Amino acid sequence: MIELHRLTKRYGPILAVDDLTVTIRPGRVTGLIGPNGAGKTITLRMILGLTTPSRGTARTGGRRFADLPSPMRQVGALPGPGTLHGGRRAYDQLLCAARSNGIPRRRVDEVVRLAGLDRVAGRRVRTLSFGMCRRLGVALSLLGDPSVLIYDDAVEGLDPAGLSWMRTLLWGLAREGRTVLVTGRPLSELTQLADHLVVLDRGRLVADRDARDLEREYAERQVLVRCDDPGFLAGRLTGACAGVRLGTGGALLVSGLDAAEIHRLAVTGGIRLHELTPQRSSLIEVCQKLTRNGPGQAATEGAA
């Protein structure tokens, strides 16, 4: 479990993380998301003891990272850029980390298989593709069989096969009762990866919810309309207190009225309809809407 209590980081006049209190619980994959500059990476750095908070605490298993007796056995994280030794073979990179942390060699063989590195374990790191380097980083994070896993930019640069592998791996680790916290882009992949979302905006918490509950509560229902005279229909719809936005190709995106009501207004106005499709905004759009609204606008009640 990761517990953040009133966590704050200030750089001069810039408040990067603002009074953040949240608990990242085991048994699920939690996505830490938000726009650029929301404070995601700085939050992870404070959890991992790489950045000192200006105020508040970040604890893993009830302790600050610096106080953990055997960090690699308790917390696993993806190594940062330039951490891997390009001249070492992938297997030797893992073996060196294992020996320096008192981890038996058999565990190296286990994580090689788990990360799908069998065919490249004997190659030097500098010859590996980005995706294989990412798998090597995951293998390193799992060496100590930790109960907490923290992955910044978890899906960056992965091809579809790599994304599927990462998704299966993290869900499996969460089902084992581990705490899994991930950040990254593209948001479309991260929202599919995580089953719980912690949304930040300008360093503050705006949502801490199950992903399905968040989508169900905040998703906007609208209808996509294509017709012969969108301008005239838009006037009739706004007169009926509907919200109308212009979509691509002259389509209308209508909220506040259902498809049947829109059809009735079109027919009585003599407008020929070509498409009338109920839609619902995606989880990505929900998250973008929450962060556009700014801190404090989204409810966090019901958070686990």
C-alpha positions as CSV (number, residue, x, y, z in Angstrom):
1,M,0.0,0.0,0.0
2,I,1.1,3.5,-0.8
3,E,-0.1,6.3,1.5
4,L,0.3,10.0,0.6
5,H,-0.7,12.5,3.3
6,R,-0.8,16.2,2.5
7,L,2.1,15.7,0.1
8,T,3.3,19.0,-1.2
9,K,6.3,20.0,-3.4
10,R,7.1,23.6,-4.2
11,Y,9.8,25.0,-6.5
12,G,10.0,28.6,-5.6
13,P,6.7,30.2,-6.7
14,I,5.7,27.0,-8.5
15,L,3.4,24.6,-6.6
16,A,4.1,21.3,-8.4
17,V,2.2,19.1,-6.0
18,D,-0.5,20.6,-3.7
19,D,-1.6,19.0,-0.5
20,L,-2.1,15.6,-2.1
21,T,-3.8,12.9,0.1
22,V,-4.6,9.6,-1.4
23,T,-4.1,5.9,-0.7
24,I,-3.0,3.5,-3.5
25,R,-4.4,0.1,-2.5
26,P,-3.3,-3.4,-3.4
27,G,-5.2,-5.8,-5.6
28,R,-5.8,-3.4,-8.5
29,V,-3.9,-1.4,-11.1
30,T,-4.1,2.3,-10.3
31,G,-3.4,4.8,-13.0
32,L,-2.1,8.2,-12.0
33,I,-3.1,10.5,-14.8
34,G,-3.5,14.2,-15.7
35,P,-2.2,16.7,-18.3
36,N,1.4,17.7,-18.7
37,G,2.5,19.5,-15.5
38,A,-0.1,17.9,-13.3
39,G,2.5,16.6,-10.9
40,K,2.5,12.9,-11.7
41,T,6.2,12.2,-12.1
42,I,7.2,14.4,-9.2
43,T,4.7,12.5,-7.0
44,L,6.3,9.2,-8.0
45,R,9.8,10.7,-7.3
46,M,8.7,11.6,-3.8
47,I,7.3,8.1,-3.2
48,L,10.6,6.6,-4.3
49,G,12.7,9.0,-2.2
50,L,14.3,10.7,-5.2
51,T,12.7,14.1,-4.4
52,T,12.2,15.5,-0.9
53,P,8.7,16.8,-0.2
54,S,8.3,20.4,0.9
55,R,5.6,19.2,3.3
56,G,3.7,16.0,4.0
57,T,4.6,12.3,3.7
58,A,4.8,9.5,1.2
59,R,4.9,6.1,2.8
60,T,5.1,2.6,1.3
61,G,4.1,-0.2,3.6
62,G,3.9,2.3,6.4
63,R,7.5,3.6,5.9
64,R,9.3,6.3,4.0
65,F,11.3,4.8,1.1
66,A,14.5,5.8,2.7
67,D,13.6,3.8,5.8
68,L,12.8,0.5,4.0
69,P,15.3,-2.2,5.1
70,S,15.5,-3.8,1.7
71,P,13.9,-1.5,-0.9
72,M,14.3,-3.9,-3.9
73,R,12.4,-6.6,-2.1
74,Q,9.6,-4.2,-1.2
75,V,9.3,-1.7,-4.1
76,G,9.9,-2.3,-7.8
77,A,10.2,0.6,-10.2
78,L,11.2,1.0,-13.9
79,P,14.8,2.2,-14.2
80,G,15.2,5.7,-15.5
81,P,16.8,6.6,-18.9
82,G,20.5,5.8,-19.0
83,T,20.4,3.5,-16.0
84,L,20.9,0.4,-18.0
85,H,24.5,-0.5,-18.8
86,G,24.7,-0.6,-22.6
87,G,27.8,-2.8,-22.7
88,R,26.4,-5.5,-20.4
89,R,24.4,-8.5,-21.6
90,A,20.8,-8.4,-20.5
91,Y,21.2,-11.4,-18.3
92,D,24.3,-10.0,-16.7
93,Q,22.5,-6.7,-16.0
94,L,20.0,-8.7,-14.0
95,L,22.5,-10.9,-12.3
96,C,24.6,-8.0,-11.1
97,A,21.5,-6.3,-9.5
98,A,20.5,-9.6,-7.9
99,R,24.0,-10.3,-6.4
100,S,24.2,-6.8,-5.0
101,N,20.9,-7.2,-3.3
102,G,21.3,-10.8,-2.0
103,I,18.8,-12.2,-4.5
104,P,19.4,-15.8,-5.6
105,R,20.3,-16.6,-9.3
106,R,17.2,-18.7,-9.8
107,R,15.2,-15.5,-9.4
108,V,17.0,-14.0,-12.4
109,D,16.0,-17.0,-14.5
110,E,12.4,-16.6,-13.3
111,V,12.1,-12.9,-14.3
112,V,13.8,-13.6,-17.6
113,R,11.0,-16.0,-18.5
114,L,8.4,-13.7,-17.0
115,A,9.5,-10.7,-19.0
116,G,9.9,-12.8,-22.2
117,L,13.6,-12.1,-22.5
118,D,14.7,-15.7,-23.2
119,R,15.8,-15.1,-26.7
120,V,17.7,-11.8,-26.0
121,A,19.2,-12.5,-22.6
122,G,22.6,-13.0,-24.0
123,R,22.6,-9.9,-26.1
124,R,24.2,-6.6,-25.0
125,V,21.7,-4.0,-23.8
126,R,22.7,-1.4,-26.5
127,T,21.6,-3.8,-29.2
128,L,18.1,-4.3,-27.8
129,S,15.0,-2.6,-29.2
130,F,13.2,0.0,-27.1
131,G,10.5,-2.6,-26.3
132,M,13.0,-5.2,-25.2
133,C,14.8,-2.6,-23.0
134,R,11.4,-1.9,-21.4
135,R,10.9,-5.6,-20.7
136,L,14.4,-5.7,-19.2
137,G,13.4,-2.8,-16.9
138,V,10.3,-4.6,-15.9
139,A,12.4,-7.7,-15.1
140,L,14.7,-5.6,-12.9
141,S,11.7,-4.2,-11.1
142,L,10.5,-7.7,-10.3
143,L,13.8,-9.1,-9.1
144,G,13.1,-8.7,-5.5
145,D,9.5,-10.0,-5.8
146,P,8.2,-6.8,-4.3
147,S,4.7,-6.1,-3.1
148,V,4.6,-2.6,-4.6
149,L,5.3,-1.8,-8.2
150,I,5.6,1.8,-9.6
151,Y,5.9,2.3,-13.3
152,D,6.3,5.8,-14.8
153,D,5.6,5.9,-18.6
154,A,4.5,2.3,-18.4
155,V,3.3,2.0,-22.0
156,E,5.5,4.5,-23.8
157,G,6.9,3.2,-27.0
158,L,5.4,-0.3,-26.8
159,D,4.0,-2.0,-29.9
160,P,0.6,-3.7,-29.7
161,A,2.1,-7.0,-28.7
162,G,4.1,-5.2,-25.9
163,L,1.0,-3.4,-24.7
164,S,-0.9,-6.6,-24.5
165,W,1.9,-8.3,-22.6
166,M,2.2,-5.3,-20.2
167,R,-1.6,-5.3,-19.6
168,T,-1.6,-9.0,-18.8
169,L,1.4,-8.8,-16.6
170,L,0.2,-5.9,-14.5
171,W,-3.3,-7.3,-14.0
172,G,-1.8,-10.6,-13.0
173,L,0.5,-8.9,-10.4
174,A,-2.5,-7.0,-9.0
175,R,-4.5,-10.2,-8.7
176,E,-1.7,-11.6,-6.6
177,G,-2.4,-8.8,-4.1
178,R,0.3,-6.4,-5.1
179,T,0.0,-2.6,-5.2
180,V,0.5,-1.4,-8.8
181,L,0.8,2.3,-9.7
182,V,1.3,3.4,-13.3
183,T,1.5,6.7,-15.2
184,G,2.1,7.4,-18.8
185,R,0.9,8.3,-22.3
186,P,-0.9,7.7,-24.5
187,L,-3.9,8.2,-22.2
188,S,-6.0,5.8,-24.4
189,E,-3.7,2.9,-23.4
190,L,-3.4,3.9,-19.8
191,T,-7.1,4.1,-19.3
192,Q,-7.4,0.6,-20.7
193,L,-4.6,-0.7,-18.4
194,A,-5.9,0.7,-15.1
195,D,-9.0,-0.3,-13.2
196,H,-8.8,2.6,-10.8
197,L,-7.8,6.2,-11.6
198,V,-6.3,9.0,-9.6
199,V,-6.6,12.2,-11.6
200,L,-4.4,15.2,-10.9
201,D,-4.6,18.7,-12.2
202,R,-2.0,21.4,-11.4
203,G,-0.8,19.2,-8.5
204,R,-4.2,18.7,-6.9
205,L,-6.4,15.7,-6.7
206,V,-9.6,16.0,-8.7
207,A,-10.8,12.4,-8.8
208,D,-10.0,9.1,-7.0
209,R,-12.4,6.6,-8.4
210,D,-12.9,3.2,-9.9
211,A,-12.5,3.7,-13.7
212,R,-16.0,2.3,-14.5
213,D,-17.7,4.4,-11.8
214,L,-15.9,7.5,-13.1
215,E,-17.0,6.9,-16.6
216,R,-20.6,6.0,-15.6
217,E,-21.0,9.2,-13.5
218,Y,-19.3,11.8,-15.6
219,A,-19.7,10.6,-19.2
220,E,-21.8,13.0,-21.2
221,R,-24.6,11.4,-23.2
222,Q,-25.1,12.9,-26.6
223,V,-26.4,12.1,-30.1
224,L,-24.5,12.4,-33.4
225,V,-26.8,14.0,-36.0
226,R,-26.3,14.3,-39.8
227,C,-28.9,16.0,-41.9
228,D,-29.6,18.1,-45.0
229,D,-29.7,21.4,-43.1
230,P,-27.6,21.3,-39.9
231,G,-27.9,25.1,-39.4
232,F,-31.6,25.1,-39.4
233,L,-31.8,22.0,-37.2
234,A,-29.3,23.4,-34.7
235,G,-31.6,26.4,-34.3
236,R,-34.6,24.2,-33.5
237,L,-32.6,22.1,-31.1
238,T,-31.2,25.1,-29.2
239,G,-34.7,26.5,-29.0
240,A,-35.7,23.2,-27.3
241,C,-32.9,23.9,-24.7
242,A,-30.5,21.3,-26.2
243,G,-26.7,21.7,-26.2
244,V,-25.4,21.7,-29.8
245,R,-21.8,21.5,-31.0
246,L,-20.5,21.2,-34.5
247,G,-18.7,17.9,-35.2
248,T,-16.7,16.8,-38.2
249,G,-18.2,17.0,-41.7
250,G,-21.0,19.2,-40.7
251,A,-22.4,16.8,-38.1
252,L,-24.1,18.0,-34.9
253,L,-23.3,16.7,-31.5
254,V,-26.5,17.2,-29.4
255,S,-26.8,16.9,-25.6
256,G,-29.9,17.3,-23.5
257,L,-32.3,15.6,-25.8
258,D,-32.6,11.9,-26.7
259,A,-32.7,10.5,-30.3
260,A,-36.5,10.3,-30.4
261,E,-36.9,14.0,-29.4
262,I,-34.4,15.0,-32.0
263,H,-36.1,13.0,-34.7
264,R,-39.5,14.6,-33.8
265,L,-38.0,18.1,-34.1
266,A,-36.4,17.3,-37.5
267,V,-39.6,15.7,-38.9
268,T,-41.8,18.6,-37.8
269,G,-39.2,21.0,-39.3
270,G,-39.2,19.1,-42.6
271,I,-35.5,18.2,-42.2
272,R,-34.2,15.0,-43.7
273,L,-32.0,13.0,-41.3
274,H,-29.1,10.9,-42.6
275,E,-27.8,9.7,-39.2
276,L,-29.0,9.7,-35.6
277,T,-26.6,7.8,-33.4
278,P,-26.6,7.9,-29.6
279,Q,-23.1,8.3,-28.2
280,R,-21.4,8.5,-24.8
281,S,-18.2,10.3,-24.2
282,S,-15.2,8.1,-23.6
283,L,-13.2,7.7,-20.3
284,I,-10.5,9.7,-21.9
285,E,-12.9,12.6,-22.6
286,V,-14.2,12.3,-19.0
287,C,-10.7,12.7,-17.7
288,Q,-9.9,15.6,-20.0
289,K,-13.2,17.3,-18.9
290,L,-12.3,16.9,-15.2
291,T,-8.9,18.4,-15.6
292,R,-10.2,21.3,-17.7
293,N,-12.6,22.1,-14.9
294,G,-9.7,22.5,-12.6
295,P,-8.9,21.4,-9.0
296,G,-11.8,20.7,-6.7
297,Q,-14.4,20.5,-9.3
298,A,-14.7,16.7,-9.4
299,A,-16.2,14.8,-6.5
300,T,-14.0,12.2,-4.8
301,E,-16.7,10.8,-2.5
302,G,-17.0,7.1,-2.8
303,A,-13.3,6.7,-3.3
304,A,-11.9,3.4,-2.1
